Amino acid sequence: MKLADYLSLTGTSGADFAKRIGVSKQTIYNYLATSDRPNHAKPHLNNLTKIVKATDGHVQVSDFYPNLEWGDDEKSNGY
């Protein structure tokens, strides 16, 4: 599930989610921006882990990095 879909489904604002994972609201808005936008950004591992945990696994690493191949150990851990 994309982060934008999760936030919409749960009624969570970008600012509230940012507080939950300890980043700025601008960081979340950069993650939500489409890839054609100059402010588009993908989270690094530390923030990816926080996002997966904060969404109870609804948003996965593959939602940000669809071409990334994970080994069996990482898949079984959920991140």
C-alpha positions in Angstrom: 0.0 0.0 0.0 1.3 3.4 -0.9 1.9 5.8 2.0 -0.6 8.3 0.6 -3.2 5.5 0.5 -2.5 4.6 4.1 -2.7 8.1 5.3 -6.0 8.6 3.5 -7.5 5.3 4.7 -6.6 6.0 8.3 -7.5 9.7 8.2 -3.9 10.6 9.3 -2.4 13.9 8.2 1.1 14.1 6.9 2.0 16.3 9.8 0.7 13.8 12.4 2.4 10.9 10.7 5.7 12.9 10.6 5.4 13.4 14.4 4.8 9.7 14.9 8.0 8.7 13.1 10.1 11.6 14.2 10.6 13.5 11.0 9.5 16.9 9.7 6.2 17.2 7.9 8.1 18.4 4.8 9.9 15.1 4.8 6.6 13.2 4.6 5.3 15.6 1.9 8.5 14.8 -0.1 7.8 11.1 0.2 4.3 11.7 -1.0 5.3 13.8 -4.0 5.2 12.0 -7.4 8.5 11.2 -9.0 8.1 14.0 -11.6 8.1 16.7 -8.8 11.5 18.3 -7.9 10.8 17.8 -4.1 10.2 14.0 -4.6 12.2 11.9 -2.2 12.4 8.2 -1.1 13.1 7.4 2.5 16.4 5.9 3.6 16.6 2.6 5.5 16.1 4.2 9.0 12.9 6.0 8.0 11.7 3.1 5.9 11.9 0.9 9.0 9.9 3.5 11.0 7.3 3.8 8.3 6.8 0.0 8.1 6.5 -0.2 11.9 4.2 2.8 12.2 1.8 1.4 9.6 1.9 -2.1 11.1 3.3 -3.4 7.8 0.6 -1.9 5.6 3.3 0.2 3.8 6.3 -1.9 2.8 9.8 -1.2 1.5 8.7 -2.4 -1.9 6.0 0.4 -2.0 8.9 2.8 -2.3 11.5 0.6 -4.0 9.5 -1.8 -6.2 12.6 -3.1 -8.1 14.5 -3.9 -4.9 15.0 -7.6 -4.4 15.0 -8.8 -0.8 16.4 -12.0 0.4 14.2 -14.6 2.2 15.3 -13.4 5.7 14.2 -9.8 5.0 10.8 -10.9 3.5 10.1 -13.1 6.6 10.7 -10.1 8.9 8.4 -7.9 7.0 11.1 -5.3 6.1 
